[in-house]
Amino acid sequence: MTSIHIIVFLPLLAALVAGLGQRFIGAVASKTITTAGLFTASLLSWPIFMGFLNGSEAAYVAPVMNWVQSGDLSFDWELRVDALTAVMLVVITTVSALVHLYSWGYMEEDPDQPRFFAYLSLFTFAMLMLVTANNLVQMFFGWEGVGLASYLLIGFWYKKPSANAAAIKAFVVNRVGDLGFMLGIFGVFWLFGTVSIPDILAAAPDKVGSSIGFLGFRVDTMSLLCILLFIGAMGKSAQLGLHTWLPDAMEGPTPVSALIHAATMVTAGVFMVCRLSPLFETSQFALDVVTIVGATTAIFAATVGLVQTDIKRVIAYSTCSQLGYMFFAAGTGAYGAAMFHLFTHAFFKALLFLGAGSVIHAMHHEQDMRYYGGLRKHIPLTFWAMMAGTLAITGVGIVGVGGFAGFYSKDAIIEAAFASHSTFHMYAFGIGVLAALLTSFYSWRLIFLTFFGTPRWAQSEHIQHAMHDHGDHDDHAHDHAHDAHIDGTAGYHPHESPLPMLIPLGILTLGAVFAGFVFHGGFIDAEAGKAFWANSTLFFNEHLMHAMHEVPLSVKLSSTVAMLTGLVVAYVMYQQSKDAPQRLATAFAPLYRFFLNKWYFDELYDAVFVRPAFWFGRLFWKQGDIGVIDRFGPNGSAAVVSFGSKLAVKMQSGYLYTYALVMLLGLVTAVSWMMVRT
């Protein structure tokens, strides 16, 4: 057994032991086994990544078992290890290991901890299966496994109706995208006769220019297949149209949000497009669609994030926006930049989510930022961790000198979009700069509302409840004995989170600060990147990387100017003129409501899909099932039997002379019939 086998299957083994054996080994052992398994996998992943980065490692395939042999369809279960896999391995295992450790503190009083940790490890295994797949069916297996695990984790607190609804919503919306992915896999097998990823990518250039009949039209074959595959990516990575599940996923525990948003489910779509990048390069139309959808998602989510008051939802829409950056980077051909932003984003987004969890933990599970304020003095370590995450996501840095992680990766995407010089790519460039401004505004808005200003805790119903009923621990979602010190006279005093929650924040802070500076060469440098990505299936556009570094200084400064503008506006509105937000919301009420209602996508889908579906369901139930099938089927048969039995009962009087009369009549009838016949 090689290290890659251990990395992939150790989380599965830990999940099985913790989930099935929890009654025998207890909560502490379950947590220890799953956490140790993930830290072991992470420690084994980093040498593989560094080996590819310094050129000492070569791509290989590790066999597991013979899997499917059915007619012309044949493939084995194999683990592909290359530079692209190595990046995902360190992202997935590192963030998951830290989330496991963080959950020791965050979920300390939950009575169902073994199940939670088993779900976390199962989620990680499914994602590892996805990124190590050497064929599309194995990738789809991991793809669906991630969907299942997300359903289990989002609905972990299954007694909460909102959590159940959010879990179902995530599952159903992803099934829509998965249908596109399945059709894409079917089409790829029909065209290439194989589901092996290397074989498909090698044969793709020969299929350029071919066409296929689809819905009565002749369409370009490669464009159709790439669009179908991208629909699957849109569902998993919450792109515009199939994004509605992502904000509602906040109903799960905060560690779940960090895992889904930073390292697992939402990055699957970006990874799939980059893994199949040589296939997408055969269709400029498909790449343009990816660019437009990604850029539009980036600005959509950023506008919605401006007006959210739930701290987790602000960061959730931030994730949606940053995923848009990754996709339009892939659409412009800058796949290395897309993967680089995926890499850095994992660190600072996990940091922001876990930092938000620390704030929520300190504020007795109050998530509304309007009831925060002045927390930097009470939870200073959490404050500095979230400051690092905010500096990273907003892209703070100096051109030619350096900066935080997002400064390298997000700026590289914006510069690559400009360097491409096509109409759609210039659209992505403009949207990228505008989204950077909005990202800076809502990120600093979160910091100012949470950590600065006057404490507004007395307005919170949760805090008031805690001050009066702090002895009640029946509801885990709202009561933690150690969340804060509560003194009925002095009021509410938040305090710092326990050590298991602070250690992951410290490690992720290092990633948010240094990941961009340390690793940018291997991802986006023309020469180093060419050597690094040569050990993978990723299409590395060396010409674009050269052009990206040669854009005018004004382009390089555009993101920095946008970041500073957002910071200044947020400072003025939330630190100096604190009535400005309300005045703006009143002055631009229609626009404010439009953003607050998330561009009315939920209402639109409810009117177009949900209500008609329920109407048809009731129609088929009441009129079809009950009115026709039951009426003339089982209910009708039962009615005939019942009517016949009632007649038969009436004929059974029990008197002997009645039976004699019937027999006589029968005999007379039989004799009469015989006489007529003869």
N, C-alpha and C positions, 0 to 999 in steps of 0.2 A: 504493500500500500504506500503510495506516494503522498507528499504533503498536500497536493490538491485534493486527493480523496478525503483526507482528514478535514481539510477546510470546509468542504462541501457537506460531508455527512455527519460531522460532529454536532452541528446544531440540530440536525434531525434526531440523532440519538438522544441528545439532551432533552429535546421536546417530548419524545416518547417516554423517557424515564420520568420527567417532571409531570407530564400530563396523566399518564396511566398509573404511575406509582405514587402519586401524591398522598394517598391514604396510608401508605406504608412508610414513606420516608419523611413526610412532613414538609412544612413550608420552607424552613431554613435550608434543608438539604436540596429541595427543588430549586430554590434560588441560587444556591451555591453551584450546583451542577450546570445549570444553563448559563450562568455568568462566566464560570470558568471555561466552559466550552467555547463561548464567543471570544473571550480574551485569548485563548489558545489559537483559535482560527485567525484572529487579528495578528498575533505575533508571527504566525507562519505566512501571512499574506504580504507583510511589508518586505521581507527579503526578495520575494518574487517580483514585486513592483520595482524595487531598487535595482534588481538584476536587469530588467528590461530597460530601465532608465539609463543605466551606465553601459549598456550594450553587452553585458556578459551572459545574458539569458537569451535563448532562442525559442520561438513558438513551437509547441508540441501538442499532441492529442493523447490524453490518458484514457484508455478503454475501461469501461465498467462491466458491460455485459452485452450479449446479443439481445436485441429488443424486438424488432418487428420484421417479419418476412411474409408478405402477402402479395402474391402476383408480382407486378412490377415495382411495388413499393417495398423498399428494403432499407433499413437503417439500424444502427447500433446506438446504445447509450454510451456516449463518449463525453469527456470533459475537455473542452478546448481551452488552452492556456496561451495567450498572447498578450501584447501590450495593452490592448483594449480590455481584455479580461482582467489584467493585473490592476488597472486603474479602478475598475468596479470592485474588485476583491477588497482593496484597502478601504474604499469608501464604505462598502456595506458592512464589513466585519468590524471596522473601527467604530463607526457611529453606533452600530447595534450593540457592541460590547459596552460602550459608554452609556447607552440607554438602559441596558440591563442593570448596570451599577447604579445609575441614577434612580431607577425604580425601587431599589432597596429602601431609599428614604421616602420617595413620593408615595409608594403604595404600602407603606409600613403597616397601616392599620386595616388594610383591606382583607377580609376573611378568605378571599379566593385567590391569593397570590400565586400558588402553584399553577393554576390554570392560566393566569396572565403571563407568567414567564414562559410557560410552554407555548402559548400563542406567539410570543415575541420570537422565540427560537424557530418555530415553524415558519413564520414569516421570513426570517433570514434565510433558512434553507431554500425556500421557494425562489427567493431572489437570486441566490447563488446558483441554483439550477438554471435559471434563465440566462445569466450572464456567461455561464460556462458551456452553453449549448453549442453543439457543432452541426445541428440540423434544426429545421424550423419546427418540427413536431416537438422536439425536446424543449425548444424555447417556448412553445405554446403551453407545454406542461407546466413549466415554471411560471409562465404568464398567468395561467388560471389558478395556480397555487397561491400566488400573491393576491389575486382577487378574493379567494376564499379566506385567506388569513386576514385580509383587511376587513372583511365582513365580520369576522369573529372579534377582532380587536376594537373596531369602531363601536360595535354593539356589546362590548364587554360588560358594561353596566346594563344588563338586559331588562332590569326592572324599571328603567327610565324609558318612557314611550318615545322621547325625542332621540335617544340613542338607537333604539330599534328602527325608527324611521330613517335615520341617517345611514345606518348599516344597509338597509334595504335599498335606499336610493343609490349608494355607492355601487352596490352589486348590480342593480338593474342598468344604470347608466353605462357601467363598464361592459355589460353584456352587449350593448349596442355597438361599442367600439370593437369588441371581440368578434362580432359577426363579420365586420369588415376585414379583420385580421385573418379569420378563417377562410373567407372567400379569397383573400390574397394568397394564402398558402395553397389552397386548391388550384388556383390559377397558375401559380409557380410550378406546381407539380405537373399540371397538364402541359405546360409549355416546355419545361426542362426535363421532365421525366425523373426528377430526383428532388429530395428535400434537403440534401447536403448543402450547407451554406457555401463552403469553398467551391464546390462544383457549380452551383448556381452563379456565383460571382464571376467565375472563370468564363462561363458560357454567355453571360449577359450581353457583352458587346456584339455578339453575332446576331442577336435578336433585334437590334436597333432598326427601326423602320417597318417592322412587321405590324400587322393590324389584326383585329379580332372582332367578331360580331358580339355586341353587348347591348341588350335592351332595344334591339331593332336597328342599331347603328353600327357603323364600322369605326372603331376607335383604335388609337395607337396602343399596342399591346403592353409595352413597358410602362407607359403613363398610367394605364388602367391598373396594372398590378401594383405599382408604387403607391397610387392613391388609395387603393384598398388596404394596403399594409399601413399606410399613414393614418387611416381612420382608426385602426387599432391603437396606434401611438397616441392619437388625440384623446381616446378614452382613458388610457392609463395615465397619461401625463396632463390631463385636465386642460386641453386646449379649447378655445372658444367654440361653443356649441355642445361639447361634452364635458364641460368644466363644472357643472352645477353640483356634483357630488363632493368636490374637494373642500369647500368651506364648511359644509355640514359634517365632515369627518372630524371636526373639532369636538364632537360629542363624546369621543373616546377619551381616555385618560391622556394627559399631556405627553407622557413618554411615547405613546402611540403616534401622536401628531408629529413629534420630532422624527420618529423612525419612518413614517410614511412620506413626509415632506422633504426629508433631507437625503435619505440614502437608499430607499427601496422603491416603492410602487411608482411614484411620479417620475422617477428617472428612467424607468423601463422603456418608455417610448423613445426618449432621446437616445438611449443606448441602442435600441433596435434600428433606428434610422442610421446611426453611425456604423453599426455592424454591417448593415446592408448598403452602405454608401456607394460602392461601385455600381450597385443595381440602380440606385436613385440617380447616379450620374448619367445614366442612359436616357433620362427624360428631363429636359429642361422645364417642361410644363409642370411635372410633379414637383420639381425643386421650387418653382415659382409659387405653387400652392402652399408648400411648406413655409416659404418665406412670408407670404401674406398672412397665413393663419397665425404663425408665431408672432409676428410683429403686432397684429391686431389684438392678440391675446395679451401681449405685454402692456399695451396701453389700456385695454379694457380693465384688467385686474388692478392696474395702478390707480385708475380713476375711482374704482370701488373702494380700494384701500384708504382713500383720502378721508372717507366719512364714517368708517367703522369705529365703534367704541369698544367692542370686545377685543382684548389684547391678543387673543389667539387668532381671531379672524383677520386682524390686520396682517399678522405674519402669514396667515394662510393665503390671502390674496397676494401678498408679496411673493410667495412661492409660485403661484400661478403666473405672475408677471415674469419672474426670473426664468421659468420654463419657456416662456415665449421668446426670451433672448436666446436660449439654447437652440430652439427650433429655427429661428430665422438665421442664426449662425450656420446651422447645417444647410439651410436653403441657399445661402450664398456660397456654399462650398467650403466654408471654414469649419470643417468637422473637428479639427484639433482644438480650435477655440471653443467650440460647443462642449467638448469633453473637458476642457480646462475649466470652464465655468461650472460644469456639473461637479467637478472635483472640489473647487474652492467653495461653491455654494453649499456642499454637504457640511463643511465645517461651520461656516457662519450661520447657516439656517438652523442646524441642530443646536448651535449655541443660543440663538435667539429663542427657539422654542423651549429649550430646557431652562433658559433664563426666565422666560415668561412663566414657566411652571413654578420656578422658585418664588416669583412675585405672587402668583396665585396661592401658593402654599403659605406664604407669609400673611396674605390678606384673607385668610379663612375662606378660600375658594371663591372670592369675589373676582370676576373677570372683566368688569366694566371699568375702563380707565378713568371715567369721570369720577369714580370714588377712590382714586389713588391720591397721589401728590406727596411730595416731600420724602419719598422712600429712600433716597440715597444715603441719608444719615442712619437709617435703621437696618438696611441690608446692603452695606457698602460693597461686599464682594460680588453680589449679584449685579449691582449697579455697574461696576467696572467691567464685568463680563459682558453685559448687554451693550455697554458702550463700545467694546471691541467689536462685537457683532454688528452694531450699527455703522461703525466706521468702515467695516469691511463691505457690507452690502451697499452702502452709498458710494463706495469707490473712492475713499479719501486717499490722496497721494499727490506727488509732485512729478510732473512729466520730466523724464530724464534722470530722476533721483530714485523714486520708488514709493511704495505705499502699502496699504493693506490688501488683503487677498482679492477683493472685488475690483480694486483699481487695475490689476493686471488682466483679469479674465473678462470683465464687462467691457473695459475700454478696448480690448482686443477684438471683441465682437463688433462694436460700433465702428472701429477702424476698418475691419474687414468688409463690412457692408458698404462703406464709402468707397473702398478700393475696388469693389466689383463693378461700379459704374453703370449697372443696368437700372432700368426704371423701377422695378420692384425692389431692388436692393437699396436704391436711394430712398424709397419709401420706408424701408426698414431702418435705414440710418436716421432719418428724421424722427421716426417713432421711438427709436432707441434712445436718442438724446432727450426727447420729451419725457419718456418713461423714467429716465434717470433723474430728471428734475422732480417728478412726482414721487419717485421712490425715496429720494432724499427728504422731501417734505413729510410724507407720512411716517417715515422711520424716526425722524427727529421729533415729530409730533408725539409719537409714542413715548420717547424718552422724556420729553418735557412734561407731558401729562402724568407720567408714572413717578418720576424721580425728583421733579422740581416743583416749586410753588408751595402753596398752602395745603396741608393734609385735608382731604375731603371725606374721610372715612365715616364720619358720623351720619352721612347721608345714606349709607349702604344698609339695606335691610339685613344682609348676611351678617354684617358686623354688629348691628343692633341685636340680632338674634343671638349671636355669640356672647355678647356682653351680659345678656340676661339668662341664657340657657346653656352656658358653656359646659355644663356637666353631662349633656345628652350626646351620646356617640352612636346613636342608632343609624343615622344617615351618613354613610361614608362620603357621599358626594359633597356634603356641606360641613361636616364636623370632623376635625382632627384635634385631639387634645394638645398636641405639641405645635400646632400651627402658629400660635402666638400666645403671648402672655396677656391675659385679660384681667383687668382690675376694674371692678365696678365703680370705683371712685376716680381713679386716674384716667380711665378710658382704655383705649385699645393700643397696644404697642407691638408692632410687627417685629420679628427677629429673624436672624439669618437661618438659612436652611441647614440641615444636618450634613455631616462630612460626605456621606455617599452621594449627595446631590452636588456638592461643591467641587469634588474632584473632577467629574466630567466637565464641569464648566471651565475649570482651569486648563484642562488638556485641550478642549475645543477652542479656547481663547488663543492658545499658541497657534493652532491651525488657522484661525481667522486672521491673525497678525502676520504669520510667516509663510503660509502655504503658497501664496502667489509669488513672493520673492524667491523662494527656494526652488520651485518646480516650474516656473514659467518657460524656461528654455526648452525643456523636453516636449512641451505641448505646442508652443506657437513659434519658436525660433525656426527659421527656414532650414538650417543645416541640422541642428540637434533634433528638431522635430521629425525631419525626414528619416533619420537613423532610428529614432524611437518608434515611429509608427510603421516603419518597414516590417516590423515583427507583428503585424496585425492585418486584418482585412480592411481597416479604415483607409479611405481615399484621402491622401494628404496632398493638398494643392500647394506645391512649393512656390509657384509663381505668385499666388494670392498672398502667401505669407511674406514674400519679399515686398510686394506692393503695399501690404498693410503697414509695414514699418516705414514706408516712404511717403505716407500721406502728409498733407500740409500740417503745420503746427496748429492752425486754427481747428482742424479736425481733432487732433490729439487733445486740445484744451476744451473741446466742446462738452465732454462729459464732466470735466472738473468744474466748468462754469455752471453747468446745470446742477451739480451737487451743491455748490456754494449758494446758488439762488434758492434752492429748496430749503437749505439750512437757515438762511437769513429770513425767509418768509415765515417758516415755522417758528423761529425765535420771536419775531415781531408779534405774531398772532397769539402765541401761547405763553409768552413771558412778559411782553410789554403791554400790548393792547389786547387784553384778554376777552373783551367783548367783541372783537373783530370776527371770530368764527360765527357767532350768532348773527351778527349783522350781515355777513356774507351769505349765510344760509337763508336769511330772510329776503335779501336782495335778489338772489338767484334761486328762488324756491323751486321752480320746475327742474332746473339742472341738479340741484341738491337732492330732490326726491328721486330723480333718474339714477343718480349714482347710489343713493341709499338703498334703492330697490334693485340694485345689481343689473341695471339696464333692462329690468323687467323680464329677464329670461325665465325665471321660475313661473311667473304669471303667464307668459306666452306658452310655455310647455304645458302648463296646467290646462289652458284653454284649448290647445291644439291636440295634445296627446292624452293627458290624464282624464279629463272629463269625458271626451268621446270614448275612450277605452272603458270607463266605468259605465257609460250609457249603453254601449254594445254588450258589455258583460251582463248588465241587468236585463237587456232585451233578450239575449240568448238564454238567460237563466229563467226569467218569468214566462216569456212567450214560447221559447224554443224547448227548453228542458222540461219545465213544468206544464206549459200549455199544450205541447205537441207530444214530446217523447213520453213523458209520464202519463199524460192523459190517454193516449192510444196504446201505450206500451204496458208497463207493469201495473199502472193504476187502472187502465182499461180492462186488462185481463182479470184483475182482481174484482172489478165491478161486475163483469159477466159471471164469474164464479159465484159472487155473492148473490146476484139476482137469481141464478139457477138454483142455488141452495135454498133460497127462500121459497121458490115454487115447489121444490122437492119436499120441503118441510111441511107445506100445506097439504101435500098429498098423503103424508104419513099421519093418518088420524088415530091409528091404534085400535079401531073397531073391526071385528071379524067380518061383519056383513058388508062393510065398505070394500074390503079386500076381495070378498066373494063376488061382489058386483063388478069390480074392475076385471077380475079374471073372466067372468061371464061375457062381458063386453068385448074383451080381447079375443075370446074364443069365437063369438059371433062374427067379429070383424075378420078373423082369419078364415073361417068357413065361407063367408060371403066372398072374400077375395078369390078363394080357390074355385068357387062355383062360377064366378065371372070369367076366370082364366080358362076353364074347361068348356 
